[in-house]
């Protein structure tokens, strides 16, 4: 017995949403690891203070 059409569409929508969430989280982690996103690391704060 197959599930109803509503259940199938709901499951597909949930799967697509979770794929976006995981992809966004992984991309953010990767960008943070390369230092492109978060410039508030202690090293950079010290360098910016020393320039003043």
HUNORUR-V835157 format. One record per residue. SS is DSSP state (a for helix, b for strand, c for the rest). PHI is phi in whole degrees, -180 to 180 (* if undefined). Layout:
SS	PHI
SS	PHI
This chain:
c	*
c	-89
c	-70
c	-69
a	-64
a	-63
a	-65
a	-66
a	-68
a	-64
a	-65
a	-64
a	-62
a	-63
a	-63
a	-64
a	-61
a	-66
a	-64
a	-64
a	-63
a	-66
a	-64
a	-65
a	-66
a	-66
a	-64
a	-65
a	-62
a	-67
a	-65
a	-66
a	-66
a	-88
c	83
c	-84
c	-100
c	-100
c	-96
c	-98
c	-71
a	-57
a	-61
a	-71
a	-65
a	-65
a	-64
a	-70
a	-71
a	-71
a	-77
c	-71
